[in-house]
Amino acid sequence: MPIVHAKDTNLWRLPDHALAYLDQADAIPHRAEGEAALLELLPQGVKRVLDLGTGDGRLLTLVGLTHPQARAVALDFSDTMLERLRTRFINNPSVSPVLHDLNETLPDLAGTFDAVVSSFAIHHVVHARKRSLYAEVFERLAPGGVFCNLEHVASATEHLHQEFLARLGITPEGEDPSNKLLDVETQLAWLREIGFRDVDCHWKWRELALLAGTKPSVAGSTV
């Protein structure tokens, strides 16, 4: 039985918590590998991207390097994160920040997206909201669009979870209480049920995983 963490706590509204994460984000082991795998899955000629839980815009910076023509909408509920994002993209009008809590239904963002991406954000919402959020993503994708979720997932056993924490130098007492981790298999099954095709876990290192699926170009075409 996979280990899950369904606590209601979410510390990410606190500026100090957000800033502490940004200070050590580059040190997350193998993160660049997961990001590179995500970029490989983006369609050619991406014109519009939605980033869920954008943080300071790290992932959108990488997307912009490979798809400089793309325009992006960046959602986050942390004023601290969005302030950093605005600073990062101060001379780049192609990125539009939006203050939004992923616990709430996605706002009307005027049109569809060629790609919806997320990086280590969705595991902060409860499991039922994860699934409903995935369905909202499906509706907002253009036919042929992709959803790429680079995510913190649950280990299969408590022993493996403790090993993961140790690799990051985190004690059990120091684990982020905001985490609500869910196993890969459940999330992939949800994506298939919603209607995504080519659903798979394309990369994984311990509790870090890249989950992705494509919205069919033809209605009703799923694999």
C-alpha positions as CSV (number, residue, x, y, z in Angstrom):
1,M,0.0,0.0,0.0
2,P,1.6,3.3,-1.0
3,I,2.3,5.8,1.7
4,V,0.2,9.0,1.4
5,H,0.2,12.2,3.4
6,A,-3.2,13.8,3.4
7,K,-2.7,16.6,5.9
8,D,-4.5,19.9,5.4
9,T,-1.5,22.1,6.3
10,N,-0.1,24.3,3.7
11,L,2.7,26.6,4.6
12,W,3.4,28.0,1.2
13,R,1.4,31.2,1.8
14,L,4.1,32.2,4.3
15,P,6.8,34.3,2.7
16,D,9.6,32.7,4.8
17,H,8.6,29.2,3.7
18,A,8.6,30.3,0.0
19,L,11.9,32.0,0.3
20,A,13.5,29.1,2.1
21,Y,12.4,26.8,-0.8
22,L,13.8,29.2,-3.5
23,D,17.2,29.3,-1.6
24,Q,17.6,25.5,-2.0
25,A,15.7,24.7,-5.2
26,D,18.8,24.3,-7.3
27,A,20.1,21.7,-4.9
28,I,17.2,19.2,-5.4
29,P,19.0,16.0,-6.7
30,H,18.4,15.1,-10.3
31,R,15.9,18.0,-10.8
32,A,17.6,19.1,-14.0
33,E,17.1,15.6,-15.4
34,G,13.4,15.7,-14.8
35,E,13.1,19.2,-16.3
36,A,15.0,18.1,-19.4
37,A,12.6,15.1,-19.8
38,L,9.6,17.5,-19.5
39,L,11.0,19.8,-22.2
40,E,11.3,16.8,-24.6
41,L,7.6,16.2,-24.3
42,L,6.5,19.6,-25.3
43,P,5.0,19.8,-28.8
44,Q,6.8,21.5,-31.6
45,G,5.5,25.0,-32.2
46,V,4.1,25.6,-28.7
47,K,2.4,29.0,-28.8
48,R,0.6,29.1,-25.4
49,V,1.6,27.5,-22.1
50,L,-0.1,27.4,-18.7
51,D,2.1,26.9,-15.6
52,L,0.4,25.6,-12.5
53,G,2.1,26.7,-9.3
54,T,4.8,28.6,-11.2
55,G,6.9,29.7,-8.2
56,D,9.5,32.1,-9.3
57,G,9.1,31.0,-13.0
58,R,12.1,28.6,-13.1
59,L,10.3,26.1,-15.4
60,L,8.9,28.8,-17.7
61,T,12.4,30.1,-18.1
62,L,13.5,26.7,-19.4
63,V,10.4,26.5,-21.6
64,G,11.2,29.9,-23.1
65,L,14.7,28.8,-24.0
66,T,13.4,25.9,-26.1
67,H,10.2,27.7,-27.3
68,P,11.0,31.4,-27.4
69,Q,7.8,32.1,-29.4
70,A,5.5,30.8,-26.6
71,R,3.4,33.0,-24.5
72,A,2.7,31.8,-20.9
73,V,0.2,32.3,-18.1
74,A,1.8,31.7,-14.7
75,L,-0.5,30.7,-11.8
76,D,0.6,30.8,-8.1
77,F,-1.1,31.6,-4.8
78,S,2.0,33.0,-3.2
79,D,2.6,36.8,-3.4
80,T,6.2,36.1,-2.6
81,M,6.7,33.7,-5.5
82,L,4.9,36.0,-8.0
83,E,7.0,38.9,-6.9
84,R,10.1,36.9,-7.8
85,L,8.5,35.8,-11.1
86,R,7.7,39.4,-12.0
87,T,11.3,40.4,-11.3
88,R,12.6,37.5,-13.4
89,F,10.4,38.4,-16.4
90,I,10.4,42.2,-15.9
91,N,11.5,42.7,-19.5
92,N,9.5,39.8,-21.0
93,P,5.9,40.6,-21.7
94,S,5.2,37.1,-22.9
95,V,4.7,35.9,-19.3
96,S,1.4,36.9,-17.6
97,P,1.3,36.2,-13.8
98,V,-2.0,35.3,-12.2
99,L,-2.6,35.1,-8.4
100,H,-4.6,31.8,-8.0
101,D,-4.9,29.1,-5.4
102,L,-4.9,25.6,-7.0
103,N,-7.4,24.5,-4.4
104,E,-9.9,26.5,-6.3
105,T,-11.3,25.9,-9.8
106,L,-9.0,27.2,-12.5
107,P,-10.0,30.7,-13.6
108,D,-11.2,31.6,-17.1
109,L,-8.0,32.2,-19.0
110,A,-9.5,33.0,-22.4
111,G,-8.8,30.1,-24.7
112,T,-6.9,26.9,-24.7
113,F,-3.2,26.0,-24.3
114,D,-0.8,23.8,-26.3
115,A,0.8,22.7,-23.0
116,V,0.0,22.8,-19.3
117,V,3.0,22.3,-17.1
118,S,3.6,22.1,-13.4
119,S,6.7,21.5,-11.2
120,F,6.5,20.3,-7.6
121,A,3.2,22.1,-6.9
122,I,0.1,19.9,-7.2
123,H,1.2,17.6,-4.3
124,H,0.2,20.4,-2.0
125,V,-3.5,20.0,-2.7
126,V,-5.6,17.1,-1.3
127,H,-6.1,14.0,-3.5
128,A,-9.7,14.7,-4.5
129,R,-8.6,18.1,-5.7
130,K,-5.7,16.6,-7.7
131,R,-8.1,14.6,-9.7
132,S,-10.5,17.4,-10.4
133,L,-7.6,19.7,-11.3
134,Y,-6.4,17.1,-13.9
135,A,-9.9,17.2,-15.4
136,E,-9.8,21.0,-15.6
137,V,-6.4,20.8,-17.3
138,F,-7.9,18.4,-19.9
139,E,-10.6,20.9,-20.7
140,R,-8.2,23.8,-21.1
141,L,-5.8,22.0,-23.4
142,A,-6.1,22.4,-27.2
143,P,-6.6,19.1,-29.1
144,G,-3.1,17.5,-29.3
145,G,-1.9,19.5,-26.3
146,V,0.1,17.9,-23.5
147,F,0.0,18.0,-19.7
148,C,3.4,17.5,-18.1
149,N,3.5,17.3,-14.3
150,L,7.0,17.1,-12.7
151,E,5.9,16.1,-9.3
152,H,6.7,14.9,-5.8
153,V,5.0,11.5,-5.4
154,A,4.6,8.9,-2.7
155,S,7.0,6.1,-2.2
156,A,5.7,2.6,-2.2
157,T,6.8,2.0,1.4
158,E,7.6,4.0,4.5
159,H,11.2,2.7,4.4
160,L,11.7,4.1,0.8
161,H,10.1,7.4,1.9
162,Q,12.6,7.7,4.8
163,E,15.5,6.9,2.4
164,F,14.3,9.7,0.1
165,L,14.3,12.1,3.0
166,A,17.7,11.0,4.0
167,R,19.0,11.6,0.5
168,L,17.8,15.2,0.8
169,G,19.2,15.6,4.3
170,I,15.8,16.0,5.8
171,T,14.8,14.4,9.1
172,P,11.3,13.0,9.6
173,E,10.6,15.9,11.9
174,G,11.7,18.4,9.3
175,E,9.5,17.1,6.5
176,D,7.2,19.7,5.0
177,P,3.8,19.3,6.5
178,S,2.3,20.8,3.4
179,N,3.0,17.6,1.4
180,K,0.1,15.4,0.4
181,L,1.9,12.7,-1.5
182,L,0.1,10.2,-3.8
183,D,1.5,7.2,-5.7
184,V,2.2,7.3,-9.4
185,E,-0.1,4.5,-10.4
186,T,-3.2,6.2,-9.0
187,Q,-2.5,9.5,-10.8
188,L,-1.7,7.8,-14.1
189,A,-5.0,5.9,-13.9
190,W,-6.9,9.2,-13.3
191,L,-5.3,10.8,-16.3
192,R,-6.5,7.8,-18.5
193,E,-10.0,7.9,-17.0
194,I,-10.2,11.6,-17.8
195,G,-9.4,11.0,-21.4
196,F,-5.7,11.6,-21.8
197,R,-3.8,9.3,-24.2
198,D,-0.1,8.2,-24.2
199,V,-0.2,8.5,-20.4
200,D,3.0,7.4,-18.7
201,C,5.6,8.2,-16.1
202,H,8.4,9.3,-18.4
203,W,11.1,9.9,-15.7
204,K,11.5,9.0,-12.0
205,W,14.0,9.3,-9.3
206,R,12.7,8.0,-6.0
207,E,9.9,10.4,-5.1
208,L,10.4,12.7,-8.0
209,A,8.5,11.8,-11.2
210,L,7.3,13.2,-14.5
211,L,3.7,12.3,-15.3
212,A,2.3,13.2,-18.7
213,G,-0.5,12.7,-21.1
214,T,-1.8,14.2,-24.3
215,K,-5.3,15.4,-25.2
216,P,-6.5,13.5,-28.3
217,S,-6.6,15.4,-31.5
218,V,-9.9,13.6,-32.4
219,A,-12.7,13.5,-29.8
220,G,-13.0,10.0,-28.2
221,S,-9.6,8.9,-29.4
222,T,-7.7,7.5,-26.3
223,V,-5.0,4.9,-25.9
